[in-house]
Amino acid sequence: MVKLTNLNISERAKAGKGAARATRRDGMVPGVVYGGKKEPNLISIDPRIIMKELQRGGWQSRLYRFEIGGEEVRALIRDIQFHPVSDAALHIDFLRLVAGQKVHVQVGIVFEGEEESPGIKRGGALNIARHTVDVRVPVEDIPEHFVVDVSKLDIHDNVRWDDLKGTEKATPMLQIPNFVIASIAPPTVDEEADAAEAAGAEAASAESAEGDK
């Protein structure tokens, strides 16, 4: 079952730039809730709530729940406008969702098993091609994130879309079959040189010890 994040949102009565400025003067951020084959609702929200959600990350695919006029609303954040100098939130848009609807969301990827990866143990590095994937998915099945296991990857191995866990109900928007998510890159030249130098020093030390006998 998809997780819901509860928000405290108030409904606004007046539209227009003047009303929006008045909302900001009161220390709130104006916004709108649209979609779901209903008339848009004007809302206001505490800017601290917006910043908290942004800092959590993954807000593009997080499903929110709040009340408007005594009715429960489930929605996605579709857009946030910021002040060009202060970066303060100026306006927020929510997309109202209905059961059975499919939506376009951005889902983050969680990487697991890096410590067990043979390639990383040999000095390789995890080269992440995509931290997120844009997908189309039913509202009821929006994933919190996708998971990829890199524990068995060696140098030059990669993981692709088909290797992700949690994609059963999601369709990628990228029109590239089974695209790459991440790979294990070989050690850099400097790392290889350091390894060779260390091996040479070890061999020289062994020969010196042998000569002292």
N, C-alpha and C positions, 0 to 999 in steps of 0.2 A: 504494500500500500504506500502511495506517495506521501511524503511528510509535508505537513502544512505549517507555515510560520504565521502566527497571529500578529496582526498589526493594530495599533490604535489610530484610527482615522476619523476625522470629523467631516461632515458634509457642509459645503458652502452654499449660500443662497444666491449670491450675485456673481455674474460673469463680467469679463472685461478687464482691461489693463489697470483701471483704477482700483477695482476690487482686489486684483492680484497684488498690487502694491500695498494695499491696506493689510492684506493677509501677511505679507512679509514684514510690515512694520510691527505686527503683533507677534513676530518671532516664529511664524509658521511658514511652511512652503506650500504654495498653491499647487493643485494638480487636477487631473481629470481621470475618470474611469469610463472607458468606452468599450463597445463590442457586446457580444452576447445577444444581438438583435434587440437591444434596449437603448433608450435614450441615454446620452452621456450624463454622468453625475460629476458635479464639481466638488472637490474635496480639499482638505488641508491636512498637513502632517508635520509633526515635529522634525526639524532638520537633523536632530541627533539620532532619530530612528533611521533615517536615510543613510547617514554616515556609518552607523553600526552595521547595516546590511552590506554596504560597499566594502567595509573592512573585513567582513566575513569571507568575501569572495563567493563566486558561484551564484550571484543574485540573478544572472540572466536566465537560469533554469529553475530558480526556486519558486515554489507555488505559495502564494500568500492568501491569508483568509482575514476578512474584516467585515464589519457591518455597516450598511448604509440604509438609513430609514427603517431599522429593525430587520432588514433582510441580509442574510449571509452572502457575501461575495467571495468568489475565488478568482484570483487574478495573477498575472505576471507583470513585473515591471518592464515596460517597453522602452521607456526613454527617460533620461534625467538631464536637464539643462543646468549648466553651471555658469557662475559669473566668470568672465574672462580674466579677471585680476585676482579676486579673492578665492576662487574655486568654490564658493558657497553655492549650495543647491538653490536654483531659482524656480524650477518647475519639474513636476514628475507626472508621467503618464502610466496608467495601469491598463492592461488589456483584460477585460472580464472574460471568464472562461465558462463553458457549459459542457456537460457530460457528452462524451462521444466526439468532441471537437479535437482536431489535430492541429498542433501548433509548431511553429519553427522556434527552436530554442538552442542556446549554446550550452553544451555540457562539458564540464571539466574532466580531466583524466588523472587518475591516481596511479602512480607507479609503485609496484611492490617487487621485492626480491633482489634489489640492487646488491646487497651484501653477499648474496649467494651466486651472483652471475660469474661464470668462469672467465668471460671476457674482461670484466671489470677487475677481477682478481689478478689478471695478467697485465694490468696496466691500461686497459682500454677505458674509454669514457662513454657514458650514456649520452647519446646525441638525440635530443628530443625534437622531433619535427613538428609535433602538434601538442600543445598543452590543453586544447579544447577542440571539440568537434561540433559543427552546426548540424542539427538533425531535425527531422520532422517526426513527431511522436504524439500519440493520443494523450490528452490531458491527464487521464487516470494513471498513465505509465511514465510520466516524466521522471527520469532517474536523477538521483542526487549527484551522481558522478559515474563515470565508467572506470573500470579497473583493468590494468594490464600487468601481467607477471613477466618480469625479465630475468627470473632466477636461473633459467637454463640457457640464456643467450651467451654465445661466444663472440669473439671479434668478427666483425662483418655480418653478424646475424641481425635480423630486424624483426619487429612486430608490426602487424598490419591491422586494419579495421576488423577483420574476421577474428583476430586474436583477443579483442576486447571482451570483457565480461560486462553484462548488463545491457547489451544492445538488442535484445530479442525483439522489442517492440519499436525500435528506432530505425529510421531510414536516413542515411547521410545525405546532406544536400550537395556535397562535393561529387561531381560527376566523373570520378576516377575510380575504376574498379579496385577494391581492396587496397586502398592507399596506405602508405607507410606512416606509422605513428612515431616510431623511434628505432634507433639502431645502436650497435656497439661499435664505436669508432676505434681504430688502432691507436696505440700510443703515439705521441708526437715524437719528432726526431730528437728533441732534447731528452725526453724520457728514455728513448732507446739508447742514446749516448750515455746517459747516466747509468743505465743498467749494464751496458758493456764495460764502462769504467769500473763499476763496482765489481763486476765479474773478474776483470783483469787484476784489480787490486787484491782480490781474494786469492787468485791463482798465484800472484807474486808472493803473497804472504805465506802460502802453502809451500812454495819452492824454497823460500828463505828458511822456514822452519825445518824443511827436509835437509838443507845444507848444514844446519847447525848441529845435526845429529852426529 
